Amino acid sequence: MINSYIYNGSVIHKRFKPKEHFFKYKVFSLFIDLSELNKLDESLKFFSLNKFNLISFYEKDHGERDGSSLLDWVKNNLTINKINTENIKVKLLCYPRILGYVFNPLSIFFIYNKNENLISILYEVKNTFGEQHTYVFKVEGDNKLIQNNCSKKFHVSPFIEMDCNYFFRILHPREKLSVVIDQYDKEGKILFASQDGERCELTSKNLMKSYLKHPLMTFKIISAIHFEAFKLWIKGIKFIKKKLKIKNNLTIEN
């Protein structure tokens, strides 16, 4: 029995100011139980772990980004945050590599205890400069809706200032996926971003179906990012120069 899944759905971005801007595109994500990586590598056609294939997953795309164990990286960061790591299960929501390429603007680690209760969530944010920042939160209670907020600590879009706050709202990933991020400055909401999806089993057949629905998806994502940035520039939205270089950083949030 495999406890990893595929989510087929859509990503939406809506900007509210200084000028409105909207786009939506279809995507599929993997929801991977990190303890199953080797099993997935052995059992799935068209899929490989840490090597080239039509669809693949590389550990070096996340965490320390050096190919080291993602499970160890998560445990180390939970220990720093005084979260018990005994018998935990870690699942990662992310885009896979397609024909060797991927760009993940946001990957999310969900950490469960031995009773299958969610105890922590890690939001791993990347920008197109090859940099990454991870926001680590504790999760308490058994609410279906996970809500987190924090100040922005990482330069993502060259069209949004740093002095902002994020408000994350996520449903526990089950039959449906819902991830919503609202971004605010001192005057109000700047940006709404979301990803939704329908769950299906991670099998070779479903993986190929998802690929055929979204061929070259990861190439389209990075192309769309630059194309939408060009349209923002055409609309006259101010370009914000990146001031700091942060290769890989992490903050423990309340």
N, C-alpha and C positions, 0 to 999 in steps of 0.2 A: 504493500500500500504506500503510494507516494503522497506526501503532504505538501507538495509544491504545486503551484497553479499558474494559469495564464489569465490575465484580465484584458479583455478587448473593450476599448471604449474611445473616449475623446478627451482632448486637452483644450481648455478655453482660457484665453487671456483677454481681459477688458481693462483698458486704461481710462480713467475719468478726467484727468487734468494733466497739464494745462490744456490739452486737446484730447478728445475722445479717440480711442483706437481699439479695434476688436479683431481677434482672429480665433479660428477653431480648426483643429485637424484631428484625424483619426490616428490612434496609436494602439499598440499592445505592450503590456508589461509582463514580466515574470515576477511571481511571488515565491521566492526560493527559501526553503528550509535549508540553512547552511549545513546541517548535519547530513543532508542528502546529496551534496554536490558530487561525490564520487559515484553514487548510485545513478544519478541522472546522466552522468558521463557514460556510464556503461550501458544503460538501458534505452536511451533515446537516440534514434537516428537523426541526422542533420544537426546534432548538438554536441559540443565538446566543452570540456573544462580546461581552461588555460592553454588552449591551442586553437588554431584556425579551423573554422567550419562554416557552413551556411549560417548557423546561429551558434553563438558561443558565450560563455561567461568567463571573464578573467578576474581573479581575485585582486590583481594589481589596479583594477579600475576603481577600487573602493578602499576605505580604511587608511592604512599607512601608504597605500599605493606603491608598495614595493614587492608585491606578490606574497607577503607573509600572511599567516592565518587571519582571516577576518573574525573568526570566533574568538581567538585570543585577543584581538584588538578590542572587540566589544567588551569582553570580560574585564580587561584592564581599565577601560573607561567607566564601567559600572562600579568597579571597586573604588575608584577615585570618588565616585558619587555616593559611596556607602550603600550600594544596592547589592543584595545577596546574589551571587552568581551560581549557587549550587543548583545543579540539574536544570539550568535554564535552556530554553529553546529560542533560537534567533532566526527570524525570517526577514528577508530583504526584498523590498519592492523596487524594481529598477527596470530599465530597458536593457535588453541583451545586446551583445555585439551582433551585427549582421554583416557578413562577408568581411569580418575583421574590424569593423568600425562601430563606435558608439560615442554618444555624448549624452550624459545624464544631468540635466539641469537640477534635478532633485531626486535623490534616492532616500528611502526611508527604511530604517531598521526597526523592527518590532520585536521586543524581548518579552518572553513569557516565562512564568515560573513553572514549577513541577505540576501545579494544578491548572495549567493552561490559562492563567490570568495574566493580562498584560501589565507589566511592572515598569517598563521604560520604553521610550521612543527616541530615536536619533534621526534628526533631519540633516542629511548630507547634501550640502549645496555646492554646486560647481559653477564657475564662470568660463567664458570662452578664452580666457588667458591661461588656462591650465591650472587654476588655483581652486582651492576647496576649503570650506568651513563647515564644521559639524556642530549642531546645537543639540545638547543632551538634556532630556527631560525625564523626571520621574513620572510615573502614572499611578494614581491611587484610586481605589474604588473600582466598581465594576460597571461603569457607565458605558453605554454603547457609543456615545459621542466623546471623542478625545479632544480637548481644547487646550492649546498652549499659546502663550504669547511671550515675546521678547523683543528687545531692541535689535535693529539691524547692525551687524558687526562685520559685514563682508560686502565688497563692491561686486555687484552682479550686473545690473544694467547700466550702460553709460548714459542713460537718460533719466535716472532716478538718483536723487541725493542720498547720502548716507544717513542723514538724521531722520530715521523712520522707525516704525515698529511693525512686526509681523504678528498676525493672529491666525493660528493654524486650527482648523476644524477637520477631524477625520472620523469617519465611521470605522468601527472594527472591521477589517477586511474579511468578509464572509462571501455570501453569494454575490453581493454587489460591492463595488469599490467607490468611495467618495472621499476625495482629498480637496480641501478648499483652503486657500491662503488669501487673506486680505492684508493689504499693506497700507499703512497710514502715515502721513506726516502731521505736523502741528495743526494744519488747517482741515484735515479730514482724509477720506479714503482716496488713495492714488490708483490702486491696482487691485483687481480681482483675478485670481488664477485658480483653476480647478482641473482635476482629472477624475473621470468616472469610468466605470467598467463593469462588465459582466464576467463572472468567473467560469472557467471551464478547467477540466483536468489537464495536467501537463503530460500529454502523451505525444508520441511522434506524429500521429495523425493531426491532432489539434495544433501542434506547433507548425506544421506545414500549412494548415488552413490559415493560421494567423499571419504567417509570412506572406502567403498569396494575397491576402486582403490588404496587406501593408508592405509591399515589396520595397526594399531599399529605405525602410522607414527611418533608420538612424541618419542616413545621409539627408533625407528630407527635413529632419528636425533641425540639423545645424544649418541647412540652407534657408529654412524658414526663419530661423533666429536672425540671420543676417539680412534677409529680405525685409522682415518687419522692422528691423532697426533702420534700414535705409528709408522706409516709408515714414518713420518717426522723424528722421532727419529732414526729409522733404517737407514735412508738416511744420518744420521750424522749431521743434522741441530742442531745448538747450542740451548740448553735449557735456557730460560731466567727466572730467579727466580723473582717472584712477590715481590716487595719491600713494597708496601703500602696496607693496608686493608681499603677498602671503601665500606661500606654496601650499601649506596644509595646516590648518589650525582647528581648534576645538574649544568650545565653552560649555561649562556646566550651568544650566539654567534652573531657575526656581519653578 
